[in-house]
Amino acid sequence: MALFEELEIKLQFPEIKAGQFEITSPRTKVYNCIAWAAGDDTRWWWPDQINYWPQNAPRKRTTEAFISMFQQLGYAACANADSDPEFEKIAIFTGPSGTPTHAARQESNGKWTSKLGNSNDIRHELIQVGGFRSNGYGNVAVIMQRKRGAGSQIFPKV
């Protein structure tokens, strides 16, 4: 099964090459990339009227609304995606129209982790899930950071 999942991911994300990513979880529809970047693997996060979204963040599909949401989790904009042992970072991706499409979280080892829709979580290089070909999530629009460990469990759990 893992071989099939790996092949499927490589087909969907042309920037990912064999041996350059690692599947780190089984497939699940329970949570999405935004939840995963926020550290929540218990529910789907999206700024609609159906899914979870932090109470004081605007329920809009705009980069500003996603920035506001991550600010509520203790993140602030930063200059780069370089690994820093003092900070955990997230990246917000936007599509051609400028609307958010994806978020990824940087791990302490400097690699990035993403939840791919209803599929798996993977460990990867940041640019490998970007681009506009196939299922690429577009471009990194914003990098944000917070002190490592500063934001664990600051959103309500179910």
ZIZI-V748287 format. One line per field, one symbol per residue. phi: phi as a letter, one per 20 degrees, with the letter a starting at -180 (. if undefined). psi: psi as a letter, one per 30 degrees, with the letter a starting at -180 (. if undefined). burial: 1 if it has 24 or more other ideal C-beta (glycine too) atoms within 12 Angstrom, else 0. Layout:
phi=???
psi=???
burial=???
This chain:
phi=.fffffffffffcffedgmdbcfdbffbdfcdffgfffndddaedaededefbggeefececgffffgffffenecgcebeffbfecdcccdecegenefcaccceefenfdcceeleeeecdbegffdendflegendfebdcbbggnfdfmedfee
psi=eeeeeeeeeeeejffklkgglkkgllkkgelaeeeeefgjgflkkkhagelkkkegkkikileeeeeeefefggllklflgkkkffkkllkkklaffgkkflklkklfgfllkkkibgblklklkeffgalflbgkgblkekklllkkffgkhflkl.
burial=00001100110110110000111100000011111111111011111000011100100010101111111111100100100000111111110000011111111000111111101111111111111000111111111111000010001000
